Amino acid sequence: MNILRLAFAYARRRPLSTLLVVVMLALGVATVALTLLIARELETRLTRDAEGIDLVVGAKGSPLQIVLAGVYHADVPPGNIPLSAVTALRRNPLVAQVIPLALGDSFQGFRIVGTEPELVAQYGGVLEAGELWSQPLDVVLGSEVARTAKLRLGDRFTGSHGLAEGGGQHADARYSVTGVLAPTGTVLDRLVLTSLASVWTVHEHHGEDTNAPREVTLALLKYRTPLAAATLPRAINSDTALVAASPAYETARLLTVFGAGFDLIRAFAWLLVAASTLMLFVALAQTLAERRYDLAIMRALGASRAQVALVLLAESLFLAATGTLLGIVVAHAAAAAIPWWMPQLAPLADAARHFMPEEWMVVGLAMGVGIIAALWPAWRAYRLDVAATLAEG
């Protein structure tokens, strides 16, 4: 007796019930797997983007806002700080490196960042073509910017005022592409990099006061010694008009918030899995009542008690495996489709290319669902009274 073939045949005899069980289980597994994929990719990217940056210094405002604006380029900074403050930080013996950032404009939704070449080195950036900026209005494009905007070396474009699409164009100041960076898998891929002088030049053309003291938006710091972590942030926050924010601390807070949301979504997903288990149990119990006579005939023809019970167990495992496989495929397909249904989170689509170890746990639990749902019906099939069932007809 081919148990697997018989179990498959029985599953096909109840197409609606089979479809409902498979779809419910697939939805639950897909939701659990997708949240795992996105959470891991988000944590990896946040950690990687903040790696090597000990402190972000900016104008008075929320520390989280400063980190989001300076490290992840996902928020609007609270204001500007004098260039002289950057100079003072560079003179501080506790500071090993200062990378200034001048923000304010964008191009097709990508941030234009006035900075220094050290920012490229910070993220391990390597030129794929061309060279770094050498004069005002030269720009280097991150790989994603170049791909999305379809720009090449020598192309020219104008930026938009503000850090989101829709701002007024700086039509009198055209940037020229001098370099394109290779992909790094960091926030660098989504930036348009230029010199500080470029940002100042553009805004002078825009009618801003050319005699005002030079300003930047934020500064990224590296400590010279571990002692700096204990003293420097407090000194900046208490003795100056600036705010010092720790990317490590603010990122941990951010991940805690995201983690609570993901936990809630996963709890709902496991409820779907539990509901599919109940549906599978009910379907198998009804199947047993309908197949009692068939199973009795099988026993009369020589099938053992264990073989009869295994038919129901195999059917349950077949449905569980189908739903689980479908759920995993749907989760990875949904992650790959993120750029289409949520463009602002497009970098998270990289999660679709990896199979996480935790997904094996999801697969194991889902298959366990199939076994649990089949235990009672399989036990009843094992204890089936052949003579009484055949007598009933």
N, C-alpha and C positions, 0 to 999 in steps of 0.2 A: 504494500500500500504506500503510495507516494503522498505523505502527509502534507507537504508544502503545496503540491498541485491541488489537492482536495481543499485545503484551507483557502487557496486563491479562488477556487470555483465557488465555494460558499460565500465569500466576500462579494463576488460579482452578482450573486443572486439577489442581493439587497442593495442596489446601487444608491438609492437615496440615503439610507442609513449610513452606508460606507462613506459616501461623499461628505455628509455632515460631520462625522467623526474626524475624518482626515482634515477637513478645512478648519475645524475648531482647534485641533492639535497643531496644525501648521501655523495658524495665527498666533497662538501662544508661544510656540518655539521661535517664530520669526521675531516677535516683539522682544523676547528675552535676549536672543542673539544680537539683534540690532542695537539694543541699549548697551550690551557688553562691548560691541565693536566701536560704537561712537564714544562711549566713556573712555575706553582705552586709548583711542586715537586722540581724543581731546586732551587727556592727561599727558600723553606723550608729547604732543605739540606744545602745550603750555609749558611743560618742563624744559623742552629743548629750546624754545624761544627765550626763556629767562636764564638759561645756563650761562654762567660766567658774568652775569650782571648782578652786582651786589646791592646797588642802590640806585634809585631814580630820584632826581631832584627837580622840582618844578615850583610854580607859583602856589600860593596858599590855596588849598582845596582838599578834596578827598584823596587820601593815599591810593585807594583802589582805582580811582579815576586816573591818577597820574601814571600808575603802572599799566593800566589798560591802554592809555594813549601812547606811552613811551616805549613799551616793550611789545605789546600786541597790536598796536595801531588800530584799536577797536573802539575808541572813545574820543571825545573832544577834550583837549587839555584845558585846564582852568585859566590859562593866561600865559604871558611871556615873562621871562626873567632877564635881567641885564647880562650882557656878555661879560661884564666885569665880574659877575658872580662866578662864571665859569673859570675865569682867570684865577680868582681867589681859591677855588676848589683845586685847581691844578697845582697851586703852591702849597697846599696842605700836605704835610709829611705822611699823613695816614692814607692818602689817596695815590693809587698806582696809575690810574688812567681815567680820563674824562672824555666822553664822546658827546659833543653837543648835537642837539636835534633842533631844526627850525621847521615847524609845521605851519599849515594854513591853507594849502592848495591841494588839488587832486586832479587826476586825469582818468576819465571813464570809471570813476569810483575807486581808483587806486591812489594811495597817498603819495604826494610829492614831498620828499624829505631832504631838506638841506642838512648836510652833515660833513663828516671827514672820512677819508678812506679807511680809517680804523673800524668803522661800522661794518664794512664789507668783510674785513678780517675777523671781526667778532663772531660772525655766523659762518665762517669757513667758506665765504664766497670766492668763486673762481671765474674769471672772464671766459665766456664761451666764444666771444667775438669782440673785436675792437679794443678799446682802452678806457681807463677811468677818465673822469672829467678833468680838464686842464684849465678851463676858463669859464666865466659865468655863462649860464644857460646851456652848458653841456650836461647831458644826463646819461646815466647808466640804468638800464631796465632790468628788473627782476625777471626771471624766466617766465612766470605766469603772465606778467604784464605784456611782455613781448609777444607771447603766444596769443593772448586774448585780443590785443589791439592790432596784431599783425604788423608790427613796426620792425624795421630793419635799420642797420647802420646808415647814418646820413639822413634819415627821415626827420621831419620837423613837425612839431605840434604845439598847441597852446594849452595851458592848464586852466582849471576852473577855480574860482575863488571859493574857499570853504573845503571841508573834508568829506563832502558827499557830492554825488552828481547833482547837477541843476544850478550850480553857482554861476555867476557871471564869468565870461571868458576874459583872460588877460591877452586880448588880441594883439597888443603892441609888444608882447614879449614872447617870442617863439623859442622853444627848447629844441636842441639838436641832439639826436641819439649818437653817442660816441662809443657805447659799449653795451653788451648784453651778457648777463650773468648765467652761468650754468645752474640748473636746479639744485637747491640745497635742502628742500623739505622744511624750510623755516619761513618765518614771516618775511625774510628778505626777498623771497620769490614774488611777493605781491607789492613791492615798493618801487617807486621811481626815485632814484638817488641822484643828488646833485650837490653842488657846493653851497655853503652858507651864503656866499656872495651872490649866488643865483637868486635865492629867496629874497635877499635884501634888494637886489636889482629889480626884480619883478614888482615888488611892492612900492618901490620908488616910482616906477612907471605908472603905478596905479594911483598915484597922487598922494602918497603918504609922506610925512615930514622927513625930508632927506637930512635934516640937521639933528634929528632925535638920536639919542645914544643907541648903539647897536644892541639888539636883543636876540635871544634864542628862545625856544619853547621849553625844552627839557634838557637834562644832562644825565647820561648813563655813567655810573661810577664803578670802578673796581677797587677793592681795598688793597692796601699794601701789606697789612698785617692783620691777623685775627683780632687784635685789640681794637681795630677800627670799628668792628661791628658793635662793640659795646659802648663806644663813646661818640663816634661821628654822627649817627642819626640824631641822637639827643642834642648834640651841640648845634647842628643845623636847625633843628626845629625850635630850639629855645633862643638861640643867639642871632638868628637871621630872619629875614622876611620870606624864607623859602620853606618848602616841605620836603622831607626826605622819606621815601617809601621803599620798603623792602619787597622786591618781586617774589622772593621765596615765601614770605609771610602772606602777602596778598593773594598769591596764586593758591596757597593752601586753603585760604578762606573761600576763594572762588570755587575750588574743587569740592569743598564741603557742601556748598549750596547746590552745585550741579549734582553731586552724589545723592543728596536727599531726593531730588527730582527723579533721578534715574531709579532709585530704590522704589519709589512710588509706582513708576511705570512697570518695573519688573514684577512688583506685587500684583498688579492688575493682570499682567501676562500669565503669572502662575495660576491666577484664578481661572483664566481661560483653559489652561492645561488641566486644572482640576475638573472643570466642567466637561472637558472632552473625555476625561477618565470616567466620569459618571455616565456620559452618553455611551461610551464603549462598553461599560459594564451592563447597562440596560439592554443594549443591542445584543450582546452575547447571551444574556439571560433569556431574552425573547427567542433568540436563535436556538438555544438549547431546547426550549419548549416545543418549537416547531420541528426540530430534528431528532427528537427522542426515538421515533420509530426508525429513522435512517441509521442512527447510531447503534440501535439494537440489532438491526440487520448486519451492520459491520461486525459487531461482536459475534453474531451467530456464524458469520463467514470466516471467523478465525482471528479477528483483530483483538489485541489484548486491551485490558483496561487502560494501560498507560498510553497506547496508541490513540484510543478514542479521546482521552483527555488532551493529548498533544495536538489534536486537530484544532480544538478551540484555542489552545495556547498559541499555536502557530498563526491562526487567523488574527488573533489580537496583536501579536507581534508584527505581522505583516502590515496591519493598519497603522500601528504606532510608528513603524519604520518609514512608511510612506509619508505620513504627516510630518515626521521629524526631518526627513530629507527635503521635503518641499519647504518646510519652514526655514531651514538653513539656507537653501537656495534663494528664497524670497528675501531673507535678511541681507545677504550679500548683494543681491540685485538692487534692493532699496538703498543700501549704502553707496553703491556705484552711481545711483541716479540722483544723489544729493545735489549736484550742480544744476540739475534741471528743475527740481522742486524747491530748492532752497539755496540759490546762488551764493548768498553771503557766507554759507558754510561749506563751500565747494572743496576746500582743502581736506575736509574730513572724509571725502570720498576715497582717499587712500586706504581707509579701513577695509574696503571691500576686497583688497588684494591679499589680505592676511587671514589665516585660520587660527584663531586664538585657542590656547590650551583649555580655557574655560568653556569653549564650545563643546568639547568632548564631554564635559560634565553635564551640559544641557542635553546632549544626545543620550548619555547614560540614564539621566533622570526620565527622559521621555520614553525610552525603551522600558524602564522600570514601571512606568505608567501602564504600558501594555501588559506586563506580567501581572501587576496588581489587579487590573480590571478583569483578567481572565481566571484568577485563582478560584473564586467561588463557582462559576459555571463549569470550569474544568474538573473541580472536585465532584460536583454533582454528576458530571458525565462519567467520571471514574467509578462512582457508586451506583451507576444505572442498573436497575433490575431488568435483565434482558427478558426473562420469561414473562414477567408481568406486563412489560411494555409491548411485547409481541402479541400477548393475549388481548390487550386493549385494542390492537389494530391501529 
